[in-house]
Amino acid sequence: MEVKGNEFYVLTAKQEGKITLYNEMDSPIKKIGEYLKKGTSPEDIELVIVQIGKEKYEMKGVPWSTIATGLVKSE
């Protein structure tokens, strides 16, 4: 994967045993919607943003309020 800009997203679906990387937030939000519709528990889903600095990487969890807003907008 080629990183565009200085950040990327990591989606982990523990129940599915999958970790996927994305350049923007829309795609993992859609994938989260698919997982939820298949019955995956929200507790088994984690989305983090990795920001690339000059000397270090910083990981932050994306709040469920942000994910929920994206899910509503995508419908």
C-alpha positions, 0 to 999 in steps of 0.5 A: 500500500502506498501511503498518501499524505501522512496518515493511514487507517488500520481496521481490525475485526477480531472475530473475522481475524482480519486486519486491513489498511486504508488511505482514507476513512470512507472505506473502513467505515463501509467495511465496519457497516458490513461487519455489523450487518453480518453480526460482528460485535462492535467490541470486536471491531477497532479502527485506528488512525496512524499518523506519520511524523518526522521521527515517530508514528502516532496511533489514535483510536477512532471514536465510535461517535465518528464511526457512527456519523460516517455510517449514517452519512453513507446510507 
